Amino acid sequence: MLFNIKKDTEKKDSYLIKVAALLIHAAKIDEKYTNDEEEIIKKTLLELGANQNKLDKLIEEAKENEEKANQILDFTKEIKNQDNKEKIKIIKSLWKIIYSNKDADMYETNLMRRLSGLIYIDSKTMGDIKEKIKNENS
């Protein structure tokens, strides 16, 4: 019984590290990784069930994974299998990171276009979330 709990916790942590790596990738893509972006990442991880005591460790592991990864597919494999509610939380956080500096550059926009296909979010939903976040940050 205890073994299963430990295994489930490890699986959840592994998933959260991948989500965090994707969020970090989005934050770094414009070459301006800010404290505001890191706070968005931390808040998102907590909303997704991360343990407050493990948060810094999860983010450190995610940073290492993000630096080593060749492509975003490494991060999206597990996300695409989540329910829409979970995926939408992640998409909202990605747009919050992008618009935390009030503007989206072509690399950030391209990343989000690619992600919508990789995690199975239709372009209308993606666009609606983008506009909502953009308006909140303008």
C-alpha positions in Angstrom: 0.0 0.0 0.0 2.7 2.5 1.0 4.7 1.5 -2.1 1.7 2.6 -4.3 1.5 6.0 -2.6 5.2 6.6 -3.1 4.9 5.5 -6.8 1.8 7.8 -7.3 3.7 10.7 -5.7 6.7 10.1 -8.0 4.5 9.9 -11.0 2.7 13.2 -10.0 6.1 14.9 -9.4 7.4 13.7 -12.8 4.3 15.2 -14.4 4.7 18.5 -12.6 8.4 18.7 -13.5 7.3 18.3 -17.2 4.7 21.0 -16.8 7.1 23.3 -15.1 9.8 22.7 -17.8 7.2 23.7 -20.4 6.3 26.8 -18.5 10.0 27.7 -18.0 10.6 27.1 -21.7 7.8 29.6 -22.5 9.3 32.1 -20.0 12.8 31.8 -21.5 11.8 31.8 -25.1 12.0 35.7 -25.3 15.3 35.6 -23.4 13.8 37.5 -20.5 13.1 35.1 -17.6 11.7 37.3 -14.8 10.7 36.9 -11.2 7.0 37.5 -12.2 7.2 34.6 -14.6 8.7 32.3 -11.9 5.8 33.4 -9.5 3.3 32.4 -12.2 5.0 29.0 -12.6 5.0 28.4 -8.8 1.3 29.4 -8.5 0.4 27.1 -11.4 2.3 24.1 -9.9 0.5 24.6 -6.6 -2.8 24.8 -8.4 -2.0 21.5 -10.1 -1.3 19.8 -6.8 2.4 20.3 -6.1 3.6 20.1 -2.5 4.7 23.5 -1.2 7.7 21.9 0.5 8.9 20.4 -2.8 8.2 23.4 -5.0 11.8 24.8 -5.2 13.1 21.2 -5.9 10.5 20.7 -8.6 11.5 23.9 -10.3 15.2 23.2 -10.1 14.6 19.8 -11.7 12.4 21.4 -14.4 15.1 24.0 -15.2 17.6 21.2 -15.7 15.1 19.2 -17.9 14.3 22.3 -19.9 18.0 23.0 -20.6 18.7 19.4 -21.7 15.5 18.8 -23.8 15.8 18.9 -27.5 12.1 19.6 -28.2 8.9 20.5 -26.4 7.5 17.0 -27.2 9.4 15.8 -24.1 7.1 18.0 -22.0 3.8 17.7 -23.8 3.4 13.8 -24.0 1.8 13.6 -20.6 -0.1 16.9 -20.7 -2.0 15.9 -23.8 -3.5 13.0 -21.9 -4.9 15.2 -19.1 -8.6 16.3 -19.1 -9.4 19.6 -20.7 -9.8 21.4 -17.4 -6.2 20.6 -16.5 -4.9 21.5 -20.0 -6.7 24.8 -19.9 -5.1 25.7 -16.6 -1.7 25.1 -18.2 -2.6 27.1 -21.3 -3.8 30.0 -19.2 -0.5 30.0 -17.3 1.5 29.9 -20.5 -0.4 33.0 -21.8 0.1 34.7 -18.4 3.8 34.1 -18.7 3.9 35.4 -22.2 1.9 38.5 -21.4 3.5 39.2 -18.1 5.7 41.7 -20.0 2.7 43.1 -21.8 3.6 41.7 -25.3 3.9 38.5 -27.2 6.8 38.1 -29.7 6.7 35.9 -32.7 8.6 33.0 -30.9 6.1 33.0 -28.1 3.1 33.1 -30.5 4.7 30.3 -32.6 5.2 28.2 -29.5 1.5 28.5 -28.5 0.4 27.6 -32.0 2.5 24.5 -31.9 1.3 23.6 -28.4 -2.4 23.8 -29.4 -1.8 20.9 -31.8 0.5 18.9 -29.5 -1.9 18.9 -26.5 -5.1 18.8 -28.5 -6.6 22.2 -27.7 -8.6 23.7 -30.6 -7.5 27.0 -32.0 -10.8 28.8 -30.9 -10.3 27.8 -27.2 -6.6 28.8 -27.5 -7.5 32.2 -29.0 -10.2 32.9 -26.4 -7.8 32.2 -23.6 -5.2 34.4 -25.3 -7.6 37.3 -25.6 -8.8 37.0 -22.0 -5.3 37.0 -20.6 -4.1 39.7 -23.0 -7.0 42.0 -21.9 -6.3 41.3 -18.2 -2.6 42.4 -18.7 -3.2 45.5 -20.9 
